[in-house]
């Protein structure tokens, strides 16, 4: 795990835009822009980044609606309970790892589905050639039916 620390929120946005990060731990009260504005900018180009928002000012914390709208996965008030932040980070790492496994499985499923579709098309094509090779009368029949079907479809859309 590689950690990067940035204190300028505008620099953080650029860094996230140009590099890959799995997790962002972000303070809410910053200058020149607050954490919610940072998240708004990041969400324009990165919907998958796991974001934990921190604040040391409970009375200035963003409303729950803002946290939901910006798809912020975790929120924590800073204080002397550092163990709570550690638990949130550990939970985030586990969630990120699970999402990565799910992405890999989905990619494998897409590949397997593509291969299965191609095998199906190849099987039908082989069956078509086998039937047509057996009887000279039907030779080319499938191609003619296919052409007529396309023409009928074009006419019906006109």
C-alpha positions in Angstrom: 0.0 0.0 0.0 1.4 3.4 -1.0 0.3 6.5 0.9 0.2 10.0 -0.4 -0.4 13.1 1.7 -1.6 16.3 0.2 -2.7 19.4 2.1 -4.0 21.5 -0.8 -7.4 20.3 -1.9 -6.9 21.6 -5.5 -3.7 19.6 -5.7 -5.5 16.6 -4.4 -8.1 16.8 -7.1 -5.4 16.9 -9.8 -3.5 14.1 -8.2 -6.6 11.9 -8.2 -7.3 12.9 -11.8 -3.9 11.9 -13.0 -3.1 8.9 -10.7 -4.9 5.8 -9.5 -6.1 5.7 -5.9 -8.4 3.3 -4.1 -9.1 5.4 -1.0 -9.2 9.0 -0.1 -9.3 10.2 3.5 -10.4 13.8 3.3 -10.9 16.6 5.8 -14.1 18.6 5.5 -12.9 22.1 6.4 -10.0 23.2 4.1 -9.1 26.2 2.1 -9.5 27.3 -0.6 -12.4 24.8 -1.0 -14.1 22.5 1.5 -14.1 18.7 1.3 -17.6 18.4 -0.2 -16.5 20.6 -3.2 -13.4 18.3 -3.6 -15.7 15.3 -3.7 -18.0 17.0 -6.2 -15.0 17.6 -8.5 -13.6 14.1 -8.0 -17.0 12.4 -8.7 -17.1 14.1 -12.1 -14.3 11.8 -13.3 -14.1 9.1 -10.7 -17.2 7.4 -9.3 -15.3 4.4 -7.8 -12.9 6.1 -5.4 -13.7 5.1 -1.8 -13.9 8.4 0.2 -13.8 8.8 4.0 -14.7 12.4 5.1 -13.4 13.7 8.4 -14.3 16.8 10.4 -13.1 18.3 13.6 -16.0 20.7 13.7 -19.2 18.8 14.5 -21.3 21.9 14.2 -20.0 22.6 10.7 -20.3 19.0 9.4 -22.0 18.5 6.1 -25.6 17.3 6.2 -26.3 13.6 5.7 -28.0 14.4 2.4 -24.7 15.8 1.1 -22.8 12.7 2.2 -25.3 10.5 0.4 -25.5 12.7 -2.8 -21.8 12.7 -3.2 -21.5 9.0 -2.5 -19.1 9.4 0.4 -18.7 5.9 1.9 -17.6 6.9 5.3 -17.8 9.8 7.7 -15.9 10.3 11.0 -15.6 13.1 13.5 -12.0 13.8 14.5 -11.2 13.6 18.1 -9.3 11.6 20.6 -10.9 8.3 19.3 -8.2 7.4 16.7 -9.3 3.8 16.9 -12.6 4.7 15.2 -10.8 6.1 12.2 -8.6 3.0 12.0 -11.6 0.8 12.0 -13.2 2.8 9.2 -10.0 2.6 7.2 -9.7 -1.2 7.8 -13.3 -1.6 6.7 -12.7 0.5 3.6 -9.7 -1.6 2.6 -11.8 -4.8 3.0 -14.6 -3.3 0.9 -12.1 -2.2 -1.8 -10.5 -5.6 -1.9 -14.0 -7.2 -2.3 -14.9 -4.8 -5.1 -11.7 -5.7 -6.9 -12.5 -9.4 -6.7 -16.0 -8.7 -8.0 -14.6 -6.7 -10.9 -12.2 -9.6 -11.8 -15.1 -12.1 -11.6 -17.3 -9.9 -13.8 -14.5 -9.5 -16.4 -14.0 -13.3 -16.4 -17.7 -13.8 -16.8 -17.8 -11.3 -19.7 -15.0 -13.2 -21.4 -16.6 -16.6 -20.8 -20.0 -15.2 -22.1 -18.3 -13.9 -25.3 -16.7 -17.3 -25.9 -20.0 -19.1 -25.3 -21.8 -16.8 -27.7 -19.2 -17.4 -30.4 -19.3 -21.2 -29.8 -23.1 -21.1 -30.2 -22.9 -19.1 -33.5 -20.2 -21.5 -34.7 -22.3 -24.5 -33.8 -25.3 -23.1 -35.7 -23.1 -22.3 -38.7 -21.7 -25.9 -38.7 -25.2 -27.3 -38.5 -26.4 -25.1 -41.3 -23.5 -26.3 -43.5 -24.1 -29.9 -42.6 -27.8 -29.7 -43.6 -27.1 -27.9 -46.8 -24.3 -30.3 -47.8 -26.6 -33.3 -47.4 -29.2 -32.2 -49.9 -28.2 -30.2 -53.1 -31.8 -28.9 -53.4 -31.5 -27.0 -50.1 -27.9 -25.8 -50.8 -27.9 -22.0 -50.3 -31.4 -22.0 -48.8 -30.3 -20.6 -45.5 -28.4 -17.7 -47.2 -31.5 -16.9 -49.3 -33.9 -17.0 -46.3 -31.5 -14.8 -44.4 -31.3 -12.2 -47.2 -35.1 -12.2 -47.6 -35.5 -11.8 -43.8 -33.3 -8.7 -43.9 -35.2 -7.2 -46.8 -38.5 -7.8 -45.1 -37.2 -6.1 -42.0 -36.0 -3.1 -44.0 -39.3 -2.8 -45.8 -41.3 -3.0 -42.5 -39.2 -0.2 -41.0 -39.8 2.1 -44.0 
